[in-house]
Amino acid sequence: MIARAVGGDDQAQRALYDAHVDRVYRLAYRMSGDEDLAQDFTQDTFIRAFARLKEFRGDSAFSTWLHTVAVSVILNGLRKVKRLRERETDLDDAAGVGVVPGAAEPDLKDRLRRAVDGLAEHHRLVFVMHDVEGFTHEEIGQVLDIPEGTSKARLFRARAALREKLADFAGEWAT
């Protein structure tokens, strides 16, 4: 199917897209936290992948190669978005200056999302890929071009950071 897709067969390209789009989108969504960005990153991933499909050597599974492309697209896209957002000033933010926020505790889902978003990028990426999307450490190592042990260490550190960030919140639920 890959050979047919390289040759320009639209049906083969569509079959590859259909087989992998959901997992690429989930990864993009988990990393960006934004539906529109995830859709853009998913589209950009497949555009780049099909443009570079001739470079796929078959040394690893196609899905591993595709996720390598996706991670590159997502990380580059997030850096670009971050630079753009740093230059913007949101008028809604100005309305809250000097106002003391309410003391109500946010729900666990929101708190967890913010804690995950607060992880260092390389820890967040391994955490999302392993614990959320179900990649193995071997697959993560191949996609990110890191040793399997590095993937395990980053996951360990990500989990430890999350435990620390959520410790006070977890205490309320433990009793």
Buried (B, 14 or more C-beta within 10 A) or exposed (E): EBEBBBEEEEEBBEBBBEEBBEBBBBBBBBBBEBEEBBBBBBBBBBEBBBEEBEEBEEEBEBBBBBBBBBBBBBBEBBEEBEEEEEEEEEEEEEEEEEEEEEEEEEEEEEBBBEBBEEBEEBBBBBBBBBBBBEBEBEBBBBBBEBEBEBBBBBBEBBBEBBEEBBEEBEEEEEE
